[in-house]
């Protein structure tokens, strides 16, 4: 089990149109490498029966929990790990391939 939160970009606040962009593509559009927390909304908080970030990705693409309010997990989304057996707590950017740990302060 993992305790997580998921953050997705609110398109109404996405003035630089970085939604669905990979991490490496962010700087030219928003002037910074790190994701801008002001444009993100929390769309999920809870425990999931997963053991890896890849498992979270699969779950939120194939078998969404009923209380999930977002779109399928995609590039530019951020998963916060609160508690997990095999993943350090922190914020992880869903990239084109895999996840990368990022600084993020919702």
N, C-alpha and C positions, 0 to 999 in steps of 0.2 A: 504494500500500500504506500501511496505517496500523497502528502498534503500539498496541494498546489493552488496557484492563482494563475489565470490567463488574462493577458492584456492584449487588446487589438486596437488598431488605429481607427479613430472616429473620422470618417471621410469628410464631415462638415468642418473639422478643424485642421485637415491635412492640406494646408495652403501650398506646401512644396511638393505635393503628390508623391510621397515616399511610400505609400501603402504598397505592399507586395514587392518592395525593392530589397535586394540583398544588402547585407551589412557593408560590403566594400563599395557599393554604389551611393551610399548616403551623403558623403561629404560635399560633392558638387551641388547637391540639391538643397541641403539644409545648412551647410557651412560647418558641420561637425560630424565626427564619426559615430558618436553615441546617439542612441534613439532619444527623441524629444518626448519626455513623459507627459508634456502638456497636451499632446494630441491622442493619447491612449486612454481607453476606458477599460475598466475591469469587467470582463464578460463571464468569468467563472471563478468560483472559490469552493474548494471541497477536497475530499479524499477520492482517489481513483485507484483501482486495482491494476496498477502498473508498477514496473520496477525500473524503467529507464525512460529517458526523454523520448526515445524512438517509440516506446510503448504508448506514451502520452499522445504523440503525433498520430499514431495509428488509431487510438481510441477516439480522438476528436476529429477524425476524418471518416471513420466507419461506424462508430457506435456512440454518438453523443449522449452524455447524461441528459436527462429531461430538463434540468435547471440551467443548462448551457444556453447563453443568449447570443452567441456569436456565430460567425461563419466557420466553416471547416478550418482547422489549424493550417496556417500558410506562412510563407515567407513574410517577414517583418513582425510577426506576432511574438510576444514575449511570455515565457512561462517562468513563474516564480516558484522555486522549490522551497517549501517551508520545512518539510521533513520527508526524508526518503532514505531507505537503507543503503543505496549504492551511489547516490548523487549528492554532492555538497550543496548546502543551502545557497540560494542566490538567484539571480535573474539570468535567463538564457534566451538569446535571440534565435528565433527559428530562421535559419538561412537557407540558401539554395540547396545545400547539402549539409545536413546535420544542424547542430546547435552550437552557439558560442556564448561564453559567459560575458555579460556586459554590466556596466554601471547603469543603474536605473533607479530612480527614486519616485515612485508613484505618489 
